[in-house]
Amino acid sequence: MTTMKGLENLTFEECLNMASVADFDVVQVPFLHINHLIQNKIIIGRPKDESDVRELTIIKQIREEENRTKNK
């Protein structure tokens, strides 16, 4: 995959640099930054994507609140 709808202004390297990385034993797996994932799903606009956007937005809000609490 070389491009994603809604992220055409970003290079693969830029997305990779902002990605979250999960460690599975000895394998590191990068995941698209939540903001990028939400942006992509909004542009795609399928019913499943609309549901995903709602859930991802809740997750993002929870993370932001946790970060605010942690940084106090």
C-alpha positions in Angstrom: 0.0 0.0 0.0 1.5 3.3 -1.0 -1.3 5.7 -0.3 -4.3 6.0 2.0 -7.3 8.1 1.5 -7.2 11.2 3.7 -3.5 10.8 4.2 -2.3 11.7 0.7 -0.3 14.7 2.1 1.9 12.4 4.3 4.6 10.1 3.2 4.9 6.5 4.4 8.0 7.5 6.5 6.0 10.4 8.2 3.2 8.0 9.1 5.7 5.4 10.3 7.5 8.0 12.5 4.2 8.9 14.2 2.9 5.3 14.5 2.4 3.4 17.7 4.5 0.3 18.1 3.3 -2.9 19.8 5.8 -5.5 20.9 4.8 -9.1 20.3 7.6 -11.2 21.7 10.5 -10.3 19.4 8.4 -8.7 16.7 7.6 -5.0 16.7 4.4 -4.1 14.8 3.7 -0.4 13.9 0.1 0.8 14.0 -1.2 3.9 12.2 -1.5 6.9 14.6 -5.0 7.1 16.0 -5.5 10.6 14.4 -4.5 9.2 11.0 -6.8 6.2 11.4 -9.7 8.4 12.3 -9.0 10.7 9.4 -8.8 7.8 7.0 -12.1 6.2 8.2 -13.9 9.6 8.0 -12.9 9.9 4.3 -13.8 6.3 3.5 -17.2 6.8 5.1 -18.6 3.2 5.1 -21.1 2.4 7.8 -18.5 0.3 9.6 -16.0 3.1 9.4 -18.5 5.5 10.9 -18.9 3.1 13.8 -15.1 2.8 14.1 -14.7 6.6 14.1 -17.1 6.8 17.1 -15.3 4.2 19.0 -11.8 5.5 18.1 -12.8 9.0 19.2 -13.9 7.6 22.6 -10.5 5.8 22.9 -8.7 9.0 21.9 -10.6 11.0 24.5 -9.8 8.4 27.2 -6.1 8.5 26.3 -6.0 12.3 26.4 -7.7 12.3 29.8 -5.3 9.7 31.1 -2.4 11.9 29.8 -3.8 15.0 31.5 -4.3 13.2 34.8 -0.8 11.7 34.6 0.9 15.1 33.8 -0.8 16.9 36.8 
